Amino acid sequence: MENCLVRGLILYSLWLLPVSWFDITRRRIPDIFSSGCLLSLIALMIITDCRPWLPSLVSAAAASGFLLLLRALTSRSIGLGDVKFAASSGALLPGLQWLPALSIASLSALLVFIPLLISGRIGRRFRVPFGPFIGIGTIAAALLAAEGFSPAGF
């Protein structure tokens, strides 16, 4: 695994801790965490000269834009905090690797919450804290990409 990706994953993981805690306990991701994560990842790329930062910004915008589109199509079932936090996935992962990351995030959230819904432990209106799952998907996609494997073939 390249040194740049390791540093980025460590930095991302440090931001993921408060993001996850806030999202699980309060069902929101404060802007200070989502923008802090994004800006610190971009700063890391600029300072260490690991990757060009402009393609990372484009990828960040694409990841956020994708979730924003899903939010519009699903009657706002995706929170704006999740939309903003997804930008960090785009910044960290090269190219279109944010797409498998969000796919893994969605599948892992389904694996956790569908059984809870079926068992009646949560209702249909339960607000899923999706931020931790974005983190799980991003880390999984980064590790898979580092091994030369991409679940979506990107």
Backbone as CSV, one residue per row, in Angstrom:
resi,resn,N_x,N_y,N_z,CA_x,CA_y,CA_z,C_x,C_y,C_z
1,MET,0.858,-1.176,0.000,0.000,0.000,0.000,0.896,1.228,0.000
2,GLU,0.572,2.166,-0.870,1.435,3.336,-0.973,1.335,4.214,0.275
3,ASN,2.440,4.875,0.565,2.581,5.682,1.768,1.527,6.793,1.843
4,CYS,1.203,7.378,0.706,0.223,8.466,0.662,-1.158,7.980,1.111
5,LEU,-1.550,6.809,0.626,-2.854,6.269,0.994,-2.901,5.926,2.475
6,VAL,-1.811,5.414,3.008,-1.762,5.085,4.442,-1.956,6.353,5.265
7,ARG,-1.238,7.411,4.920,-1.398,8.682,5.664,-2.822,9.202,5.551
8,GLY,-3.367,9.130,4.346,-4.740,9.596,4.138,-5.745,8.785,4.935
9,LEU,-5.558,7.471,4.972,-6.471,6.614,5.738,-6.380,6.887,7.237
10,ILE,-5.182,7.123,7.722,-5.018,7.440,9.148,-5.731,8.756,9.474
11,LEU,-5.506,9.760,8.651,-6.153,11.050,8.868,-7.669,10.927,8.777
12,TYR,-8.134,10.224,7.760,-9.574,10.012,7.578,-10.172,9.287,8.794
13,SER,-9.473,8.263,9.276,-9.962,7.492,10.424,-10.059,8.343,11.687
14,LEU,-9.119,9.264,11.849,-9.178,10.158,13.009,-10.420,11.043,12.962
15,TRP,-10.778,11.522,11.783,-11.988,12.326,11.638,-13.245,11.463,11.753
16,LEU,-13.134,10.191,11.331,-14.289,9.298,11.346,-14.794,9.041,12.768
17,LEU,-13.912,9.067,13.742,-14.332,8.816,15.128,-15.368,9.827,15.614
18,PRO,-15.100,11.143,15.566,-16.138,12.071,16.022,-17.350,12.115,15.089
19,VAL,-17.119,11.915,13.793,-18.248,11.875,12.853,-19.202,10.757,13.253
20,SER,-18.650,9.579,13.506,-19.479,8.424,13.869,-20.198,8.651,15.195
21,TRP,-19.469,9.177,16.166,-20.080,9.397,17.472,-21.260,10.371,17.374
22,PHE,-21.056,11.493,16.708,-22.139,12.471,16.567,-23.312,11.904,15.783
23,ASP,-23.010,11.179,14.701,-24.089,10.661,13.869,-24.888,9.590,14.601
24,ILE,-24.214,8.742,15.347,-24.920,7.686,16.085,-25.711,8.262,17.250
25,THR,-25.136,9.203,17.989,-25.808,9.718,19.190,-26.780,10.858,18.911
26,ARG,-26.514,11.658,17.880,-27.354,12.844,17.643,-27.995,12.883,16.261
27,ARG,-27.677,11.907,15.430,-28.212,11.808,14.068,-27.892,13.043,13.225
28,ARG,-26.681,13.549,13.410,-26.213,14.669,12.587,-24.694,14.654,12.554
29,ILE,-24.154,15.214,11.478,-22.704,15.345,11.340,-22.407,16.843,11.269
30,PRO,-21.784,17.392,12.299,-21.481,18.825,12.282,-20.542,19.188,11.123
31,ASP,-20.767,20.358,10.562,-19.946,20.838,9.438,-18.465,20.900,9.785
32,ILE,-18.153,21.176,11.039,-16.745,21.276,11.434,-16.017,19.961,11.180
33,PHE,-16.720,18.842,11.315,-16.091,17.541,11.085,-16.031,17.191,9.603
34,SER,-17.125,17.400,8.891,-17.111,17.049,7.466,-16.171,17.962,6.680
35,SER,-16.222,19.254,6.938,-15.315,20.167,6.217,-13.886,20.035,6.734
36,GLY,-13.718,19.782,8.028,-12.376,19.582,8.580,-11.691,18.374,7.971
37,CYS,-12.432,17.298,7.807,-11.883,16.090,7.203,-11.472,16.363,5.757
38,LEU,-12.362,16.979,5.006,-12.079,17.276,3.598,-10.868,18.191,3.456
39,LEU,-10.856,19.285,4.206,-9.756,20.253,4.090,-8.423,19.669,4.551
40,SER,-8.452,18.846,5.598,-7.192,18.260,6.057,-6.665,17.225,5.062
41,LEU,-7.544,16.501,4.388,-7.097,15.563,3.356,-6.488,16.297,2.169
42,ILE,-7.125,17.388,1.746,-6.583,18.180,0.640,-5.247,18.794,1.055
43,ALA,-5.164,19.296,2.280,-3.898,19.863,2.772,-2.800,18.804,2.797
44,LEU,-3.147,17.595,3.214,-2.171,16.506,3.222,-1.629,16.245,1.816
45,MET,-2.509,16.260,0.837,-2.076,16.032,-0.547,-1.171,17.152,-1.048
46,ILE,-1.497,18.376,-0.684,-0.686,19.516,-1.125,0.678,19.496,-0.432
47,ILE,0.674,19.283,0.883,1.918,19.322,1.654,2.859,18.184,1.277
48,THR,2.319,16.987,1.152,3.166,15.821,0.872,3.363,15.582,-0.620
49,ASP,2.619,16.294,-1.448,2.702,16.149,-2.905,2.472,14.691,-3.336
50,CYS,1.555,14.013,-2.619,1.273,12.603,-2.947,0.433,12.457,-4.204
51,ARG,-0.582,13.272,-4.292,-1.508,13.193,-5.419,-1.865,14.598,-5.823
52,PRO,-2.210,14.773,-7.081,-2.696,16.098,-7.487,-3.989,16.423,-6.732
53,TRP,-4.065,17.607,-6.194,-5.220,17.956,-5.368,-6.449,18.329,-6.189
54,LEU,-6.263,18.834,-7.410,-7.423,19.237,-8.206,-8.307,18.042,-8.587
55,PRO,-7.735,16.917,-9.077,-8.607,15.759,-9.318,-9.289,15.254,-8.053
56,SER,-8.638,15.414,-6.918,-9.257,15.010,-5.654,-10.460,15.887,-5.328
57,LEU,-10.351,17.180,-5.624,-11.496,18.071,-5.408,-12.645,17.730,-6.351
58,VAL,-12.320,17.385,-7.585,-13.351,16.996,-8.547,-14.043,15.723,-8.080
59,SER,-13.262,14.766,-7.620,-13.819,13.515,-7.107,-14.670,13.768,-5.858
60,ALA,-14.224,14.685,-5.008,-14.995,15.049,-3.810,-16.346,15.646,-4.206
61,ALA,-16.322,16.535,-5.193,-17.568,17.146,-5.663,-18.492,16.103,-6.289
62,ALA,-17.919,15.151,-7.013,-18.729,14.106,-7.644,-19.393,13.215,-6.599
63,ALA,-18.648,12.833,-5.573,-19.211,11.978,-4.518,-20.344,12.701,-3.782
64,SER,-20.111,13.962,-3.441,-21.153,14.743,-2.769,-22.344,14.981,-3.689
65,GLY,-22.048,15.290,-4.933,-23.119,15.525,-5.906,-23.987,14.299,-6.103
66,PHE,-23.356,13.137,-6.113,-24.101,11.891,-6.259,-25.073,11.701,-5.094
67,LEU,-24.592,11.893,-3.868,-25.486,11.752,-2.712,-26.533,12.860,-2.671
68,LEU,-26.169,14.041,-3.141,-27.148,15.131,-3.199,-28.270,14.792,-4.173
69,LEU,-27.907,14.187,-5.298,-28.916,13.746,-6.261,-29.812,12.673,-5.641
70,LEU,-29.210,11.704,-4.957,-30.005,10.674,-4.279,-30.919,11.286,-3.228
71,ARG,-30.419,12.291,-2.527,-31.234,12.986,-1.522,-32.463,13.606,-2.175
72,ALA,-32.260,14.240,-3.327,-33.371,14.879,-4.035,-34.375,13.838,-4.539
73,LEU,-33.883,12.688,-4.962,-34.753,11.654,-5.514,-35.473,10.834,-4.457
74,THR,-34.983,10.873,-3.221,-35.562,10.036,-2.162,-36.236,10.862,-1.074
75,SER,-36.758,11.983,-1.416,-37.479,12.832,-0.462,-36.670,13.141,0.780
76,ARG,-35.423,13.503,0.567,-34.532,13.933,1.645,-34.258,12.865,2.694
77,SER,-34.237,11.611,2.282,-33.957,10.553,3.251,-32.470,10.479,3.597
78,ILE,-31.634,11.120,2.797,-30.204,11.201,3.078,-29.936,12.590,3.656
79,GLY,-29.272,12.642,4.785,-29.020,13.925,5.433,-27.937,14.730,4.740
80,LEU,-27.997,16.036,4.903,-26.973,16.910,4.315,-25.595,16.662,4.925
81,GLY,-25.556,16.245,6.176,-24.273,15.905,6.792,-23.608,14.743,6.076
82,ASP,-24.412,13.758,5.680,-23.884,12.628,4.921,-23.389,13.073,3.550
83,VAL,-24.128,13.976,2.934,-23.738,14.512,1.617,-22.385,15.210,1.728
84,LYS,-22.220,16.032,2.754,-20.967,16.771,2.935,-19.817,15.840,3.313
85,PHE,-20.096,14.841,4.148,-19.035,13.920,4.572,-18.574,13.038,3.411
86,ALA,-19.451,12.738,2.471,-19.083,11.918,1.310,-17.994,12.589,0.477
87,ALA,-17.893,13.904,0.551,-16.838,14.613,-0.191,-15.455,14.136,0.244
88,SER,-15.301,13.808,1.518,-14.013,13.316,2.012,-13.652,11.975,1.378
89,SER,-14.652,11.147,1.141,-14.407,9.870,0.455,-13.876,10.124,-0.942
90,GLY,-14.498,11.071,-1.621,-14.045,11.419,-2.959,-12.646,11.986,-2.965
91,ALA,-12.324,12.774,-1.960,-10.986,13.369,-1.894,-9.922,12.324,-1.601
92,LEU,-10.251,11.364,-0.761,-9.278,10.344,-0.369,-9.035,9.314,-1.468
93,LEU,-10.107,8.894,-2.113,-10.015,7.802,-3.075,-9.774,8.325,-4.490
94,PRO,-8.896,7.672,-5.240,-8.601,8.140,-6.592,-9.731,7.828,-7.578
95,GLY,-9.893,8.706,-8.538,-10.846,8.468,-9.625,-12.267,8.255,-9.140
96,LEU,-12.854,7.179,-9.624,-14.236,6.855,-9.273,-14.346,5.839,-8.139
97,GLN,-13.290,5.678,-7.354,-13.320,4.722,-6.250,-14.333,5.105,-5.173
98,TRP,-14.812,6.341,-5.180,-15.836,6.731,-4.222,-17.141,5.986,-4.503
99,LEU,-17.347,5.570,-5.749,-18.577,4.862,-6.089,-18.653,3.492,-5.409
100,PRO,-17.599,2.652,-5.491,-17.638,1.415,-4.703,-17.709,1.682,-3.196
101,ALA,-17.082,2.769,-2.750,-17.133,3.098,-1.318,-18.568,3.351,-0.870
102,LEU,-19.316,4.124,-1.649,-20.711,4.401,-1.280,-21.589,3.171,-1.462
103,SER,-21.223,2.312,-2.402,-21.958,1.049,-2.567,-21.749,0.146,-1.356
104,ILE,-20.508,0.019,-0.924,-20.207,-0.788,0.269,-20.897,-0.184,1.492
105,ALA,-20.905,1.154,1.586,-21.581,1.826,2.698,-23.064,1.479,2.722
106,SER,-23.696,1.528,1.578,-25.133,1.234,1.501,-25.423,-0.225,1.844
107,LEU,-24.617,-1.130,1.302,-24.826,-2.549,1.584,-24.596,-2.880,3.057
108,SER,-23.575,-2.292,3.648,-23.317,-2.571,5.062,-24.423,-1.994,5.950
109,ALA,-24.951,-0.832,5.593,-26.069,-0.268,6.360,-27.307,-1.159,6.235
110,LEU,-27.547,-1.672,5.043,-28.682,-2.584,4.862,-28.518,-3.850,5.699
111,LEU,-27.298,-4.383,5.737,-27.050,-5.601,6.511,-27.294,-5.397,8.004
112,VAL,-27.091,-4.180,8.467,-27.312,-3.881,9.887,-28.779,-3.566,10.163
113,PHE,-29.401,-2.736,9.334,-30.711,-2.199,9.677,-31.901,-2.999,9.163
114,ILE,-31.755,-3.779,8.112,-32.880,-4.602,7.639,-33.307,-5.618,8.703
115,PRO,-32.365,-6.355,9.325,-32.804,-7.273,10.395,-33.483,-6.543,11.566
116,LEU,-32.993,-5.352,11.900,-33.622,-4.582,12.985,-35.036,-4.149,12.599
117,LEU,-35.220,-3.807,11.343,-36.541,-3.404,10.854,-37.490,-4.604,10.840
118,ILE,-37.009,-5.734,10.353,-37.839,-6.936,10.283,-38.231,-7.412,11.679
119,SER,-37.300,-7.322,12.613,-37.582,-7.782,13.982,-38.475,-6.816,14.763
120,GLY,-38.693,-5.627,14.219,-39.540,-4.654,14.898,-38.801,-3.802,15.921
121,ARG,-37.486,-3.931,15.993,-36.717,-3.145,16.971,-36.624,-1.678,16.565
122,ILE,-36.766,-1.400,15.275,-36.824,-0.016,14.781,-38.014,0.088,13.833
123,GLY,-38.504,1.291,13.648,-39.625,1.518,12.751,-39.174,2.013,11.381
124,ARG,-40.099,2.140,10.479,-39.779,2.573,9.109,-39.269,4.004,9.055
125,ARG,-39.608,4.789,10.029,-39.181,6.189,10.046,-37.857,6.407,10.780
126,PHE,-37.205,5.331,11.191,-35.924,5.426,11.890,-34.888,6.092,10.985
127,ARG,-34.203,7.084,11.537,-33.164,7.795,10.774,-31.834,7.073,10.952
128,VAL,-31.383,6.459,9.879,-30.145,5.673,9.906,-28.948,6.608,9.983
129,PRO,-28.060,6.407,10.959,-26.816,7.187,10.992,-25.872,6.646,9.910
130,PHE,-25.865,7.290,8.753,-25.150,6.764,7.588,-23.670,7.134,7.573
131,GLY,-23.260,8.136,8.332,-21.862,8.570,8.366,-20.875,7.457,8.679
132,PRO,-21.123,6.652,9.738,-20.187,5.558,10.020,-20.084,4.558,8.861
133,PHE,-21.178,4.356,8.163,-21.164,3.423,7.040,-20.404,4.004,5.840
134,ILE,-20.465,5.317,5.665,-19.642,5.956,4.638,-18.173,5.709,4.971
135,GLY,-17.838,5.818,6.244,-16.466,5.550,6.679,-16.050,4.116,6.433
136,ILE,-16.913,3.170,6.776,-16.625,1.748,6.546,-16.419,1.492,5.055
137,GLY,-17.305,2.035,4.241,-17.201,1.839,2.796,-15.948,2.460,2.213
138,THR,-15.598,3.632,2.703,-14.406,4.325,2.205,-13.140,3.560,2.558
139,ILE,-13.035,3.116,3.795,-11.853,2.368,4.214,-11.771,1.038,3.460
140,ALA,-12.901,0.355,3.323,-12.909,-0.922,2.592,-12.519,-0.717,1.134
141,ALA,-13.066,0.298,0.485,-12.738,0.559,-0.921,-11.273,0.945,-1.081
142,ALA,-10.737,1.705,-0.130,-9.322,2.092,-0.193,-8.422,0.866,-0.061
143,LEU,-8.759,-0.012,0.862,-7.956,-1.220,1.053,-8.062,-2.148,-0.155
144,LEU,-9.248,-2.264,-0.704,-9.425,-3.100,-1.896,-8.690,-2.511,-3.101
145,ALA,-8.753,-1.204,-3.248,-8.058,-0.549,-4.364,-6.553,-0.697,-4.223
146,ALA,-6.050,-0.652,-2.990,-4.619,-0.798,-2.752,-4.136,-2.197,-3.135
147,GLU,-5.034,-3.166,-3.053,-4.701,-4.535,-3.427,-4.955,-4.783,-4.914
148,GLY,-5.373,-3.747,-5.618,-5.611,-3.887,-7.058,-6.973,-4.431,-7.404
149,PHE,-7.893,-4.450,-6.431,-9.231,-4.965,-6.665,-10.243,-3.856,-6.463
150,SER,-11.187,-3.762,-7.358,-12.264,-2.798,-7.206,-13.585,-3.527,-7.381
151,PRO,-14.480,-3.460,-6.395,-15.732,-4.205,-6.498,-16.584,-3.784,-7.682
152,ALA,-16.448,-2.564,-8.140,-17.267,-2.102,-9.258,-16.482,-2.079,-10.565
153,GLY,-15.215,-2.442,-10.526,-14.418,-2.476,-11.741,-13.892,-1.129,-12.169
154,PHE,-13.935,-0.113,-11.302,-13.447,1.219,-11.665,-11.952,1.321,-11.403
